[in-house]
Amino acid sequence: MMWLLIVLLIFIFQMITILILEFRDPSKAVAWMFIGIFIPFFGFVAYYFVAQEFKKRTKIRSQGSRLFQEIRGHLWNEAVIVEKADEMSNDEFLHEERLFNLLTHLSENPITGCNKSGVLTDGKAAYQAMFEAMETAVDHIHVEFYIFRQDVIGTKFQDIMIRKAREGVKVRVVCDGVGSYELKRAFLQRFKDAGVEFHFFLPPFIATLDRRINYRNHRKILLVDGKKGFVGGLNVGDDYLGLYPKVGYWRDTHLEIEGDAVYFLQNVFLNDWKLASGERIVDMSLFPAHECVGKEQIQILSSGPDQTWNAVQEMCFGAITIAKERIWITTPYFIPDSSIYEGLKTAAVSGVDVRIIIPYQSDSRLVHLASLSYVEELLLAGVRFFQYRKGFVHAKIIIVDHLLASVGTANMDMRSFFCNFELTAVLFEQEPIAHLVHDFEEDLKVCSEMQLDTFRHRTRLQKAEEILCRMLSPLL
């Protein structure tokens, strides 16, 4: 009986520890306690190594902040910075000063002018644009992806980078240690032999020992000579061209950006390079002066353990709460936190046109079931859900009124909002917003709308699975 009492005391200690450490986030505490109940000892071990640890967040944040402060003066002198709401070219902001104030306080990266953007609607268009940009490089190529596959597309990326490195172009590559774990030594050796600098971001073994395994770098960045940048939902791999039969056509959105906003994409990359390699680069030549290439105003929002605020989540929440006409969202994974969830319900009930495109078939059954658990109540509130049928939709897009649109790496889920290193470009000009609206409307043509009466008749087993996955949703 004594051993049983000891086990019980250990179990109680584990539950109390989780409650104390996660008091700020009850849903996360419940999820970890649920795991602890069903996997008593190993669940707590997993919590110890995987759950967020705020001292690590502070350390990561301070490293990035120091680097940014050293180059801040140079960037502010070179870039056109929008400092007041009445300086916005989008007249909608004359009535939305609070949202402007929110956006400018969420991030060290300001709203910049003198930009030009291009919306790239699928992998074929995006890869072609990226290949063409890399071919023009004369000074440097900076590459950062969550997933970099060792396949046809990955090899083509590698071949271009190796060739440019041998021509004297400085090439730096960062890939997430978990997302790109399949890369083989021989593949990486080709980089090394050609002089390409490659680093994994928080490799699994080291990150586990350091209790940072939960911090994944989900950003996707390509920079060429500090003048042209790319950001969006695409990683590097054949599946993003729809070449995997199980997935089929891959619908994604990427952005090509020129202008002042590229300075701040570069800043994000250099911070991540410091975390991945330990090398601190303060080189103003990476932020070259340029002529004004366009009139678009763009903000680069980065979010993650290296930031003070959960910038992407708070941008989404702020925009949702002020929407008057429409909130259109495309996301592959829909696991909103309570504030976004309630914000969408409130907007729909008040008459805002809220539409959300999600996949019909997901690449993750657990996440898909968790996503479906949020649908019924939102349908009751008037939110319209559409399931993409042409293949798999992986784009991460938010369109709010004629006010703004965002394209980036963050899913509409709690992992993207609160754990991952993420990045999104916020667009304010009518032309790119209209392009994204057109793409959204085209996507609706290959979607089926979810009907409340039909959805309610799903099986009891599926409802039970959804409940189970929803309990785990803060961890997915």
C-alpha positions as CSV (number, residue, x, y, z in Angstrom):
1,M,0.0,0.0,0.0
2,M,2.9,2.3,0.7
3,W,4.0,2.3,-3.0
4,L,0.4,3.2,-4.0
5,L,0.4,6.1,-1.7
6,I,3.8,7.3,-3.0
7,V,2.5,7.1,-6.6
8,L,-0.7,9.0,-5.6
9,L,1.4,11.7,-4.0
10,I,3.6,12.0,-7.0
11,F,0.6,12.2,-9.3
12,I,-1.0,15.0,-7.1
13,F,2.3,16.9,-7.1
14,Q,2.4,16.7,-10.9
15,M,-1.1,18.1,-11.2
16,I,-0.5,20.9,-8.8
17,T,2.8,21.8,-10.6
18,I,1.0,22.1,-13.9
19,L,-1.8,24.2,-12.4
20,I,0.7,26.6,-10.8
21,L,2.9,27.0,-13.8
22,E,0.0,27.3,-16.3
23,F,-2.3,29.5,-14.3
24,R,-2.2,32.1,-17.0
25,D,-3.7,29.6,-19.5
26,P,-6.4,27.3,-18.1
27,S,-7.0,25.6,-21.4
28,K,-3.4,24.6,-21.7
29,A,-3.4,23.5,-18.1
30,V,-6.4,21.2,-18.7
31,A,-4.8,19.7,-21.8
32,W,-1.6,18.9,-19.9
33,M,-3.5,17.5,-17.0
34,F,-5.5,15.3,-19.4
35,I,-2.2,13.9,-20.7
36,G,-0.9,13.5,-17.2
37,I,-4.0,11.5,-16.2
38,F,-3.7,9.0,-19.0
39,I,0.1,8.9,-19.1
40,P,0.9,9.6,-15.5
41,F,4.7,9.7,-15.4
42,F,5.7,10.2,-19.1
43,G,3.1,12.9,-19.5
44,F,4.8,15.0,-16.8
45,V,8.2,14.3,-18.4
46,A,6.8,15.5,-21.7
47,Y,5.5,18.6,-20.0
48,Y,8.8,19.4,-18.5
49,F,10.6,19.3,-21.8
50,V,8.0,20.6,-24.1
51,A,5.9,23.2,-22.3
52,Q,6.9,26.8,-22.5
53,E,9.5,28.1,-20.1
54,F,9.4,31.8,-19.7
55,K,13.0,32.3,-18.8
56,K,14.0,30.9,-22.2
57,R,11.5,33.3,-23.9
58,T,13.1,36.2,-22.1
59,K,16.6,35.1,-23.1
60,I,15.6,34.7,-26.8
61,R,13.8,38.0,-26.8
62,S,16.7,40.0,-25.3
63,Q,19.2,38.6,-27.9
64,G,17.0,39.8,-30.8
65,S,16.2,43.1,-29.2
66,R,19.9,44.0,-28.8
67,L,20.7,43.2,-32.4
68,F,17.7,45.3,-33.6
69,Q,18.7,48.3,-31.6
70,E,22.1,48.4,-33.2
71,I,20.7,48.7,-36.7
72,R,17.5,50.6,-35.8
73,G,19.0,54.1,-36.5
74,H,20.2,53.0,-40.0
75,L,16.8,51.5,-40.9
76,W,14.9,54.6,-39.7
77,N,17.1,56.8,-41.9
78,E,16.8,54.6,-45.0
79,A,13.2,53.6,-44.9
80,V,10.0,55.7,-45.2
81,I,8.2,55.1,-41.9
82,V,4.5,55.7,-41.4
83,E,4.2,57.3,-38.0
84,K,0.6,58.6,-37.9
85,A,-2.7,57.2,-39.0
86,D,-3.3,60.3,-41.2
87,E,-0.2,59.3,-43.2
88,M,-1.8,56.1,-44.3
89,S,-2.6,56.0,-48.0
90,N,-5.7,53.9,-47.2
91,D,-8.3,56.4,-46.2
92,E,-10.1,53.7,-44.1
93,F,-7.5,54.4,-41.4
94,L,-8.7,57.9,-40.9
95,H,-11.5,56.3,-38.9
96,E,-9.4,53.5,-37.4
97,E,-6.7,55.3,-35.4
98,R,-6.9,52.7,-32.6
99,L,-6.0,49.9,-35.0
100,F,-3.1,51.9,-36.4
101,N,-1.8,52.5,-32.8
102,L,-2.2,48.7,-32.1
103,L,-0.2,47.7,-35.2
104,T,2.6,50.2,-34.6
105,H,3.0,49.1,-31.0
106,L,2.8,45.4,-31.5
107,S,6.1,45.1,-33.3
108,E,9.5,46.7,-33.6
109,N,8.9,46.6,-37.3
110,P,7.0,49.7,-38.4
111,I,4.6,50.3,-41.3
112,T,6.8,51.3,-44.2
113,G,6.2,53.0,-47.5
114,C,7.8,52.8,-50.9
115,N,7.0,49.1,-51.5
116,K,5.8,47.0,-54.3
117,S,4.3,43.5,-53.8
118,G,3.2,40.7,-56.0
119,V,0.7,38.0,-54.9
120,L,1.9,34.5,-56.0
121,T,-1.1,32.1,-55.9
122,D,0.5,28.7,-56.0
123,G,3.8,26.8,-55.8
124,K,4.5,27.0,-59.5
125,A,4.3,30.8,-59.7
126,A,6.1,31.2,-56.3
127,Y,9.0,28.9,-57.1
128,Q,9.5,30.4,-60.5
129,A,9.7,33.9,-59.0
130,M,12.1,32.8,-56.3
131,F,14.4,31.0,-58.8
132,E,14.5,34.0,-61.0
133,A,15.3,36.3,-58.1
134,M,18.1,34.0,-56.8
135,E,19.7,34.0,-60.3
136,T,20.1,37.8,-60.1
137,A,21.9,37.7,-56.8
138,V,25.3,39.5,-56.7
139,D,25.9,40.1,-53.0
140,H,23.9,37.6,-50.8
141,I,21.1,35.1,-50.6
142,H,19.4,34.5,-47.3
143,V,17.1,31.5,-47.0
144,E,14.9,30.4,-44.1
145,F,12.3,27.7,-44.2
146,Y,10.5,25.4,-41.8
147,I,10.6,22.5,-44.2
148,F,13.3,22.0,-46.8
149,R,12.9,18.7,-48.6
150,Q,15.6,16.7,-50.3
151,D,13.6,16.2,-53.5
152,V,13.4,17.7,-57.0
153,I,12.5,21.2,-55.9
154,G,14.8,21.1,-52.9
155,T,17.7,20.0,-55.1
156,K,16.9,22.8,-57.6
157,F,17.1,25.4,-54.8
158,Q,20.3,23.8,-53.6
159,D,21.8,23.8,-57.1
160,I,21.1,27.5,-57.6
161,M,22.5,28.4,-54.2
162,I,25.7,26.4,-54.7
163,R,26.3,27.9,-58.1
164,K,25.8,31.4,-56.8
165,A,28.1,30.7,-53.8
166,R,30.8,29.6,-56.2
167,E,30.3,32.9,-58.1
168,G,31.1,34.7,-54.8
169,V,27.6,35.4,-53.5
170,K,27.3,35.0,-49.8
171,V,24.6,32.3,-49.1
172,R,23.2,31.7,-45.7
173,V,20.5,29.0,-45.0
174,V,18.4,28.4,-41.8
175,C,16.0,25.5,-41.6
176,D,14.0,24.3,-38.6
177,G,15.5,21.4,-36.8
178,V,12.2,19.5,-36.6
179,G,10.6,20.5,-39.9
180,S,13.7,19.7,-42.0
181,Y,15.0,16.7,-39.9
182,E,14.9,14.4,-43.0
183,L,17.8,16.2,-44.7
184,K,20.7,13.8,-45.1
185,R,24.4,14.4,-44.4
186,A,25.4,14.1,-48.0
187,F,22.9,16.8,-49.0
188,L,24.2,19.1,-46.3
189,Q,27.8,18.3,-47.2
190,R,27.2,19.7,-50.7
191,F,26.3,23.0,-49.1
192,K,29.4,23.0,-47.0
193,D,31.7,22.0,-49.9
194,A,30.4,25.0,-51.9
195,G,30.8,27.5,-49.1
196,V,27.1,27.8,-48.3
197,E,26.6,28.4,-44.6
198,F,23.8,26.2,-43.3
199,H,22.4,25.9,-39.8
200,F,19.5,24.1,-38.2
201,F,17.3,26.2,-36.0
202,L,17.1,24.5,-32.6
203,P,18.0,20.9,-33.6
204,P,15.7,18.4,-31.7
205,F,18.3,16.8,-29.4
206,I,19.9,20.1,-28.3
207,A,16.5,21.9,-28.0
208,T,15.1,19.0,-25.9
209,L,18.0,19.2,-23.5
210,D,17.6,23.0,-23.3
211,R,13.8,22.7,-23.0
212,R,13.2,24.6,-26.2
213,I,11.8,21.8,-28.3
214,N,8.4,23.4,-28.4
215,Y,9.7,26.5,-30.1
216,R,9.6,25.8,-33.8
217,N,10.7,28.2,-36.5
218,H,7.7,28.2,-38.9
219,R,8.9,31.2,-40.9
220,K,9.5,31.1,-44.6
221,I,11.9,33.8,-45.9
222,L,13.9,34.3,-49.0
223,L,16.0,37.5,-49.4
224,V,18.1,38.5,-52.4
225,D,20.7,41.3,-52.1
226,G,18.6,43.0,-49.4
227,K,16.4,44.3,-52.1
228,K,13.8,41.6,-52.8
229,G,12.1,39.4,-50.3
230,F,9.6,36.5,-50.3
231,V,7.3,35.5,-47.5
232,G,4.2,33.3,-47.3
233,G,2.9,29.8,-46.7
234,L,5.2,27.7,-49.0
235,N,8.0,25.6,-47.8
236,V,10.5,23.9,-50.2
237,G,9.4,20.5,-51.5
238,D,7.7,18.7,-54.4
239,D,4.4,18.4,-52.4
240,Y,4.0,22.2,-52.7
241,L,3.7,21.7,-56.4
242,G,1.0,19.1,-56.0
243,L,3.3,16.2,-56.9
244,Y,2.2,14.0,-54.1
245,P,-0.9,12.0,-55.1
246,K,-2.2,11.7,-51.5
247,V,-2.4,15.4,-51.2
248,G,-3.1,16.5,-54.8
249,Y,-3.2,20.1,-55.9
250,W,-1.6,22.3,-53.2
251,R,-3.2,25.7,-52.9
252,D,-1.0,28.3,-51.2
253,T,-0.2,32.0,-51.3
254,H,3.2,33.7,-51.2
255,L,4.3,37.3,-51.5
256,E,7.1,38.9,-53.5
257,I,8.1,42.2,-51.9
258,E,10.4,45.0,-53.0
259,G,11.1,48.2,-51.1
260,D,11.5,49.3,-47.5
261,A,9.6,46.3,-46.0
262,V,12.5,44.1,-47.1
263,Y,14.8,45.9,-44.6
264,F,12.6,44.4,-41.8
265,L,12.4,41.0,-43.4
266,Q,16.2,41.1,-43.3
267,N,16.2,42.1,-39.7
268,V,14.0,39.1,-38.9
269,F,16.4,36.8,-40.7
270,L,19.5,38.1,-39.0
271,N,17.8,37.6,-35.6
272,D,17.0,34.0,-36.5
273,W,20.5,33.5,-37.9
274,K,21.9,34.7,-34.5
275,L,19.8,32.1,-32.7
276,A,20.6,29.3,-35.1
277,S,24.4,29.9,-35.6
278,G,25.5,32.1,-32.7
279,E,26.9,34.6,-35.2
280,R,25.9,38.2,-34.7
281,I,25.9,40.1,-38.0
282,V,25.7,43.9,-37.9
283,D,26.4,44.7,-41.5
284,M,24.7,47.8,-42.9
285,S,25.5,46.7,-46.5
286,L,22.8,44.1,-46.0
287,F,20.4,47.0,-46.0
288,P,21.3,48.8,-49.2
289,A,19.8,52.1,-50.2
290,H,17.3,51.9,-53.0
291,E,15.0,54.0,-55.1
292,C,11.3,54.1,-54.2
293,V,9.9,51.2,-56.2
294,G,6.3,51.7,-55.4
295,K,3.7,53.4,-53.2
296,E,2.4,50.4,-51.2
297,Q,2.5,50.5,-47.4
298,I,3.4,47.2,-45.8
299,Q,4.2,46.1,-42.3
300,I,6.2,43.0,-41.5
301,L,4.9,41.4,-38.3
302,S,7.0,38.8,-36.6
303,S,5.7,36.8,-33.7
304,G,7.1,34.2,-31.4
305,P,9.4,33.7,-28.3
306,D,11.7,36.4,-29.7
307,Q,8.9,39.1,-29.4
308,T,7.4,40.9,-26.5
309,W,3.8,40.6,-27.9
310,N,1.9,37.8,-29.7
311,A,1.8,40.2,-32.6
312,V,0.0,38.0,-35.2
313,Q,-2.7,36.9,-32.8
314,E,-3.3,40.5,-31.5
315,M,-3.3,41.9,-35.0
316,C,-6.0,39.3,-36.0
317,F,-8.0,40.1,-32.8
318,G,-7.7,43.8,-33.3
319,A,-8.8,43.6,-36.9
320,I,-11.7,41.3,-36.2
321,T,-13.1,43.5,-33.5
322,I,-13.3,46.6,-35.8
323,A,-14.6,44.8,-38.9
324,K,-17.8,46.4,-40.3
325,E,-18.3,44.5,-43.6
326,R,-16.3,41.3,-43.9
327,I,-13.8,39.0,-42.3
328,W,-12.6,36.4,-44.9
329,I,-10.1,33.9,-43.6
330,T,-8.2,31.0,-45.3
331,T,-6.4,28.7,-43.1
332,P,-5.3,25.0,-43.2
333,Y,-5.7,24.6,-39.4
334,F,-8.4,26.3,-37.4
335,I,-7.9,26.1,-33.7
336,P,-8.5,29.6,-32.5
337,D,-7.9,30.8,-28.9
338,S,-10.9,32.0,-26.9
339,S,-10.5,35.7,-27.9
340,I,-10.4,35.0,-31.6
341,Y,-13.3,32.5,-31.3
342,E,-15.5,34.9,-29.4
343,G,-14.5,37.8,-31.7
344,L,-15.6,35.8,-34.8
345,K,-18.9,34.9,-33.2
346,T,-19.6,38.5,-32.1
347,A,-18.7,39.8,-35.6
348,A,-21.0,37.3,-37.3
349,V,-23.9,38.0,-34.9
350,S,-23.6,41.7,-35.5
351,G,-23.9,41.3,-39.2
352,V,-20.3,41.1,-40.5
353,D,-19.8,38.7,-43.4
354,V,-17.5,36.1,-41.8
355,R,-16.3,33.4,-44.2
356,I,-13.6,30.8,-43.4
357,I,-12.1,28.4,-45.9
358,I,-10.6,25.2,-44.4
359,P,-9.5,22.0,-46.1
360,Y,-11.9,19.2,-46.8
361,Q,-9.2,16.7,-46.2
362,S,-6.3,17.7,-43.9
363,D,-2.8,16.4,-43.7
364,S,-3.3,15.9,-39.9
365,R,-6.4,14.0,-38.7
366,L,-6.0,15.2,-35.1
367,V,-5.8,18.9,-36.1
368,H,-8.7,18.4,-38.5
369,L,-10.9,16.9,-35.8
370,A,-10.0,19.6,-33.4
371,S,-10.8,22.2,-36.1
372,L,-14.3,20.7,-36.7
373,S,-15.1,20.9,-33.0
374,Y,-15.3,24.7,-33.3
375,V,-17.5,24.8,-36.3
376,E,-21.0,24.1,-35.0
377,E,-21.3,27.0,-32.6
378,L,-19.8,29.4,-35.1
379,L,-22.3,28.2,-37.7
380,L,-25.0,28.9,-35.2
381,A,-23.7,32.5,-34.9
382,G,-23.7,33.0,-38.7
383,V,-20.1,32.3,-39.6
384,R,-19.9,30.5,-43.0
385,F,-17.5,27.7,-43.4
386,F,-16.3,26.4,-46.8
387,Q,-14.3,23.2,-47.3
388,Y,-11.7,23.3,-50.1
389,R,-12.3,20.4,-52.5
390,K,-9.7,20.8,-55.3
391,G,-6.8,19.5,-53.2
392,F,-5.3,20.8,-50.0
393,V,-5.4,24.5,-49.1
394,H,-2.4,25.7,-47.1
395,A,-2.7,29.5,-47.6
396,K,-2.8,31.7,-44.5
397,I,-4.8,34.8,-45.4
398,I,-7.0,37.3,-43.5
399,I,-9.0,40.0,-45.3
400,V,-10.8,42.6,-43.2
401,D,-13.1,45.1,-45.0
402,H,-11.1,47.2,-47.4
403,L,-8.8,48.0,-44.5
404,L,-6.1,45.4,-44.6
405,A,-5.1,41.9,-45.6
406,S,-2.4,39.7,-44.3
407,V,-0.4,36.9,-45.9
408,G,2.2,34.9,-44.0
409,T,3.2,31.8,-42.2
410,A,0.8,31.7,-39.2
411,N,-2.1,29.4,-39.2
412,M,-5.3,30.3,-37.3
413,D,-4.3,28.1,-34.4
414,M,-2.8,28.4,-30.9
415,R,0.6,27.0,-31.8
416,S,1.1,29.7,-34.4
417,F,-0.2,32.4,-32.1
418,F,1.7,31.5,-29.0
419,C,4.6,29.1,-29.6
420,N,6.1,29.2,-33.1
421,F,8.3,31.8,-34.6
422,E,6.0,33.2,-37.2
423,L,5.9,36.0,-39.8
424,T,3.2,37.8,-41.7
425,A,3.1,40.7,-44.1
426,V,0.2,43.1,-43.5
427,L,-1.0,44.9,-46.7
428,F,-3.0,48.1,-46.7
429,E,-3.3,49.1,-50.4
430,Q,-6.4,48.4,-52.4
431,E,-4.7,46.6,-55.3
432,P,-3.1,43.7,-53.4
433,I,-6.3,43.5,-51.2
434,A,-8.4,43.2,-54.3
435,H,-6.1,40.5,-55.7
436,L,-6.5,38.5,-52.5
437,V,-10.3,39.0,-52.6
438,H,-10.4,37.7,-56.2
439,D,-8.3,34.7,-55.2
440,F,-10.7,34.0,-52.3
441,E,-13.7,34.2,-54.5
442,E,-12.1,31.8,-57.0
443,D,-11.3,29.4,-54.2
444,L,-15.0,29.5,-53.1
445,K,-15.9,28.1,-56.5
446,V,-14.1,24.8,-55.7
447,C,-15.4,24.7,-52.1
448,S,-18.5,23.1,-50.5
449,E,-20.3,25.2,-47.9
450,M,-20.9,23.5,-44.6
451,Q,-24.5,23.4,-43.6
452,L,-25.6,23.4,-40.0
453,D,-28.3,20.8,-40.4
454,T,-26.0,18.4,-42.1
455,F,-23.1,19.0,-39.8
456,R,-25.2,18.3,-36.8
457,H,-25.9,14.8,-38.1
458,R,-22.2,13.6,-37.9
459,T,-21.8,10.3,-36.0
460,R,-21.4,10.2,-32.2
461,L,-18.0,8.6,-32.7
462,Q,-16.8,11.7,-34.7
463,K,-18.3,14.0,-32.1
464,A,-16.4,12.1,-29.3
465,E,-13.2,12.3,-31.3
466,E,-13.7,16.0,-31.8
467,I,-14.2,16.6,-28.1
468,L,-11.0,14.6,-27.3
469,C,-9.0,16.5,-29.9
470,R,-10.3,19.8,-28.7
471,M,-9.2,19.1,-25.2
472,L,-5.7,18.6,-26.6
473,S,-6.0,21.6,-29.0
474,P,-3.8,24.0,-27.0
475,L,-0.9,21.5,-27.6
476,L,-1.5,20.7,-31.3
